[in-house]
Amino acid sequence: MGAREALRDPENFIRGNTVLTAPPLVPELRLHVAAEMLPIWQMTEEEMQQAGLPPPFWAFAWAGGQALARYILDHPEHVAGKNVLDFGAGSGIVGIAAAQAGAARVCAAEIDPVALVAIALNAQANNVELTCLEGDLTGEPGGAWEVVLAGDVCYEGPASRRIMGWLTDLNRSGALVLVGDPGRTYFPKTGMEKLISYAVKTTTELEDTDLRNTSVWRLMS
């Protein structure tokens, strides 16, 4: 199935190109991820660009998201009873972890409509409820979100600066902002407190190593 099929029938596209499996660092969860990442990436990237869709980031449990999900499950007090935003949600791994940790409400935001279907399928597989929101929230006021979680969002320069500036504004407005990052080039070097680091198993099909040292950071006012 190509990009047109993904738009017409995203659920079948996802089910046909993924397997339901546990991420290495978060074995409590199950996600629909690509069994072989490179073929789906090569098969769909050009077609998806032509269709106006991002590459299938939702088909992989990225290291930053795994680390952030692990931290949230181990420290549920950060999200329990609170309204939580999973920004740039991808597979939804972070939002699912927040829901399992007792968040009152979780909103998973993504610009990719196919990703939103994947998030809904993953939430269903883990018996949690999420609200899915399509669109780029960067720059939006965040009064409703007490906690904002962002996994692996610093992989491009201009986008990273825009996103981190917005997250800083949300933090100054009172939100707890936690970011999971595996040492991406554009991750900011200041204004952050490191909470914990993990060695996250990944794949050399998309990363330059099969093990990434990944940290969870808290934005500082």
N, C-alpha and C positions, 0 to 999 in steps of 0.2 A: 504493500500500500504506500502511495506517495502523499504529497502534501494535500492534494485535492481530496483524497480519501480521508485524510486526517481531519479536515475541516467538515466533511460531510458526516463522518461517523467516527469521531475521536475515540469513543470507548473501545470499539473493535480494533482501531489502529493501535491503541495502547496495549490492549490485551494480546494482540497478535505479535507485538514486537518486544514484549517484556516477560519477565518471570516474577512471581511473587516471592521475595526472599528477604532475609534479615540483613541490614547494614552491619558491617563488622564491629563498629564501636557501640551500636545500639541494638543488641540482639533481641530486645523486648519488642521491637517494632517489625512490621512487614511492609515492604514497599514494592510497587511494580517498577522494576528497573531492567534495563537492557542486559541480557545475558552476555552479549558481545557488543560492547559499546561502539566500536569503530564502524562496523557495517551499518548500523542504524544512523549514525552520524553522517557518514558519507552518502548514504542513500537519500537522506532527507534534507540535508542542509541547503543545497542549492535550490531544490524545489520549494522548501519552506521560505527561503528568502524571496523567491519570485511570488509566493502567495502572501507575503507580508508577515510571515511568522518567524519568530526567533528560532535558533537551533534548539534541539530537544534537550535543554538543560534538565528538564523534569525526569529524564530517564536515567539519571545517575545520582547517587547519594554523595554529594560533594563533601570534601573533608571539613570545611567550615560549618556546614549544616549538621554533620554528624557530631562534631565537637560540641556545638551549641545544644543540640538535642540531649546529648549525654549529660551535660552540665545541668540542664533544666530538670531532667528526671532525677538527678542526684540531689538537687537543691530546689525542691518544689515550692519552697517558701517565697521565691521570687515572683511566682505567677499565680499561686493559689488564691482563688476568689477574685481575680483581677481581670480586666479587659486587656487582651493581648493582641498585638499586631505582629504577624509573621510577614515581614516585608521581603519581596523577591523570593517568594516561597519555594519555587522550583517543584520538587516532589511533595512538599508539604511536611517534610520530616520534623522541622522545628515546631510548627504549629501543632502537629499531632502529639509531640512530646509535651507541649504546654497543656493541651487538653487532658492528656493522661495525668499530668501533674496537678490537675485541679483548677485550671483557669476557669473563671466564670464564663468568659466568652472569648473565642479565638477567631480573628479575621485573617485569612490567608490571601495576600494580595499578589497578583501576577499580571504581567502584560500579555502573556501567551494564553489564548483561550484553550489550547490543547492541554497546557499545564494545569489549568483549573479543573479539567475533567480528571486528569491524573491525580490531583490532590483529593478530589472527591472520592475516587476509587480507593486511594490509600487510606483516607479517613474511615471509609466503610470497612476496609480490611482490618483496621485496628479498633473498631467499635467506638469511635469518637465522632463528635459533631463539630464541624467548622463552618464558618461563613466564608464563601469564596467571593473575592472582589476583583474584577478585571480592570486593569488600568495602572498607570504610573502615578503613584501617590506622592512622589517627590515634590516638596514644596507645599503640600497641603497642611493645614493646621491639624494638630493631633490631639485635640482636647479629650477625645473619648478613649484614648489609649493610655493606660497606666504603665504598660510595659511594651517596648518595641524590640523585636528580635530580628536580626539580620545575619544570615549565614552566607559567607563567600560572595560579597557584593563589590569587592574592590579589584576586579580583574581588568578594567579599562580606565584610563586616566581621567578624561573629562567626566564620565559617568560617576566614577569614584568620588571625585571632588564634590560634585553636585549632591550625591547621596549622603556623604559624610557631613557636609555642611547642613543639610536638612536634619539629619539625625542629631547633630549637635544642638540645633534649634529646639528640637523636641525635648532633648535632655534638659535644656535650660528652662523649658516650660514645665518641667516637673516629671517627665516620663523617665522611667528606668530604661536605658538603652544598652542592650548586650549584643555584641558582634562576635561571630565566629570567623576566624581567618587563618589560613595556612601559610602566612608569610607572602601574600601577593605583593607585587611590586608597588602598587599604588595604595597600599594600606598606610594610613597616617602614622607618623612616628611620635606624635605628641597628643596630649589630651585624653590619654587612655590609661586605664588601670588593668593590668593583666590579672585575671582571676585564677586561671588554671591552663595547663597545656596537656595535650594528649598526642600519642603517636597513632595516627589514623591510617589504616590500610587503604590503599587506593589502587588505581590501575595505570600502567604505563601507556595504555592506549590514548589517554587524555591528559595525563600528568607526566612530569619528567622523572618521576620516581614512584615506587610502589608503596612508600611509607612517608607520610608527611607529618612533620611536627606542627600541630595546629593548636591555636590558643583561643580562649574565650576572653573577651575584653569588655570592660565597662566604661562607657563614656563618662568623662568627668566634667562638671560644670566649670 
